[in-house]
Amino acid sequence: MAVAPASGTDPRERPARPPSGVVRPPGRPRDNRRDPLIIEATLAALAANGFGGLSMEAVAAAAGVGKATVYRRWPTKGALVADALATLAEPHEPHDTGSLRDDLVAVVNAVRRNNIQTLSGRIMPRLLAEKESHPDLFDTYRQQVIAPAREQVASVLRRGVAAGELKADLDIDLVTDMLVGPVSYRQYTAGSHEVTGTRISQIVDTVLGGIRAR
């Protein structure tokens, strides 16, 4: 006959203990389902008012959550905005059609999509205006949005150098500026005048005329 434990309780009815070495945090687990709403509200507020005009309270109200919910996840406004900016990274598909010109037109057109009409594009001038006071936030934007777009252009140029179509000593960084710079400049200074596909083709053809291998 089995002998019951001294405590008089069946071991099968005791609550399971966490694995050795694992410390269960106090309280209920945090519900992450509201995070996307908070991030979306943060990006919208950043595009509308910049970092200086953004408040945790306004973000919470726009997301439909309590202020305490936001502060439990992000104790400071800087932490919240940094996490929100990290979500702006977009997947880029490689362009390799076999035509150097067509690939450059395609990647520069992709840069055009991050214009003043998009959320990401509206955020950029706000962060640029506050770059001196909040350089870390602009650097996060640069890493998440600007750098990947530039790398797409640079990768096509490097491929052209490797194939012998472009000069072997080509300054990739400079030529990337020459291709991306006119598009960004026109988007942020020309008001409602959109950068057209025709203009992008003209930019690519003009730059290619000076960097092709002879």
HELIX and SHEET records of a PDB file:
HELIX    1   1 PRO A   11  GLU A   13  5                                   3    
HELIX    2   2 ASN A   32  ARG A   34  5                                   3    
HELIX    3   3 ASP A   35  ASN A   49  1                                  15    
HELIX    4   4 MET A   56  ALA A   63  1                                   8    
HELIX    5   5 LYS A   67  ARG A   73  1                                   7    
HELIX    6   6 LYS A   77  ALA A   86  1                                  10    
HELIX    7   7 LEU A  100  ARG A  112  1                                  13    
HELIX    8   8 LEU A  119  ALA A  129  1                                  11    
HELIX    9   9 PRO A  135  TYR A  141  1                                   7    
HELIX   10  10 ARG A  142  ILE A  146  3                                   5    
HELIX   11  11 ALA A  147  ALA A  162  1                                  16    
HELIX   12  12 ILE A  172  THR A  189  1                                  18    
HELIX   13  13 GLY A  197  ILE A  211  1                                  15    
END                                                                             
